[in-house]
Amino acid sequence: KFFADVKQNPHYTSNSCTSLQFSQPSFEMRISLVVICLLVGVSYSSSSVESWLETAKEETSTGGGKIWAVLVAGSSGFWNYRHQADVCHLYQLLTRKHGIPRQQIIVMMMNDIAYNEENPTPGVIVNALHGVDVYEGTMIDYMQGDVTPENFLNILMGRRMGYGSMKTLRSGPNDYVFVNFVDHGDTGILGFPNDELHLKDLTATLNEMHEQKRYKQMLWYVEACFSGSMFQNLSPDMNITAHTAANAEESSYACVFDKKRGTYLGDCWSLNWLNNTEQIFPHLEQETVEEQYEAVKKLTTESHAMIYGDLDVIYHEPISTFLGNGDAVASGYDSQEVSDFSPVREASVATPDALLDTLRRRQEALLPEVDEKLEAKIHYHEETEQKVQEVLKEIVLRVAPEGMLAAFQSSRQSIYHPGCNKEVLSAFYNTCWRAQKHPYITKYTYWLSNLCNSYRSEEILQA
């Protein structure tokens, strides 16, 4: 079963070694088996030798702190193609162009896109039209059922992991940590394939990391709807800066619809900051975090890119502090081809509407023929979106006076009670619908978040 998984997912890595039994093996065979087990134990990827060399380089380096990166694509399903494409694209930049050792990069993603039956180019992921393959060589540390908010927080805390590659964040008080998170979001929520990361839990982890001096400086780049709600109360005294694709009240946007694959290939804000990074390479030390934020904010016209936390020190650091050495030599990666990655503005859509938009585009491509299964999916999601509004309206009316309905529906309020927000939204997600399979619910779930600012969680849950 293990080797079947490796064959199905050639980028899978593991530190385990499978036992093999032979009758009366010779001395030479024993030696060969030891070598094979050692190689398998390091990685099931073709880049094992490269990884060993990078480890040696890491261990013999002197001078300042190291750069650590945690890259997360929290979604699943082929229609969410763009999230894993964004992360794979970044991985190629950090390892093949910016010189960050693979041992200092941790990747979490479902890995259900490259060999998905819907993918017309098996084993290939691109991040824009006519782009190069960004999947080849991407070493995924945690995939499938291991992509959870609990594992993500444990990795940030440097806790021992008992599965996947077992890599964890081994950063210390002199190190720089870069976190890139790409997925769906909601008010006070970042999505994972089968669960959610809540503001309350992320805040507790960041506070603990700061108290334990697990970093010198930390920079977050977050592509998600309403991502500003996760950081708008971030203290400026924690040496953390967070750059988000959207503010606390709006969605982020998907970009570049590919008719061949029938899905969006990237996210507008992510493509913009990746493009900016490509364009200034190899002079990453010449652009600061502030300058990149301002440049990307101007490019991102669909949503309002935001920045939170420390705007004094990290704000003026060169982006090379977190994204790697601008003098690194590219290895097997064509920067000229990658520089062609650019958003197609006329093919962008708000993320909550991306699923229905994708299905409708696929149906239009088939006209005048009609795919009944596709038509049924569209009808199901259109009806479900209506049901979501009805259910949420009923909940609000059971808690608040009828005359207050419009007040709770009018706009997203700041989160004043993160605990209530977690309890209530978790109950709704677990009992009714999840944003991963029904992304349009995030256009309305803020009604519940707003209730938390006026009522106790027990009152709302009883409704």
MOFENPE-V317193 format. One line per field, one symbol per residue. ss: DSSP state (~ for helix, > for strand, _ for the rest). A space follows every 10 residues. Layout:
ss = ???
//
This chain:
ss = _~~~~~~~__ _>________ ______~~~~ ~~~~~~~~~~ ~~_____~~~ ~~~~~~~~~~ ______>>>> >>>____~~~ ~~~~~~~~~~ ~~~~~~~___ _~~~>>>>>_ __________ __________ _________> _>_~~~__~~ ~~~~~~____ __________ _____>>>>> >>__>>__>> >____>>>~~ ~~~~~~~~~~ ~_____>>>> >>>___~~~~ _________> >>>>______ __>>>>>>__ __>>>>>~~~ ~~~~~~~~~~ ___~~~_>~~ ~~~~~~~~~_ _____>>>>_ ___~~~_>_~ ~~~_______ ____~~~~__ ____~~~>>> ~~~~~~~~~~ ~~~~~~____ _~~~~~~~~~ ~~~~~~~~~~ ~~~~~~~~~_ _~~~~~~~~~ _______~~~ ~~~~~~~~~~ ~_______~~ ~~~__~~~~~ ~~____~~~~ ~~_
//
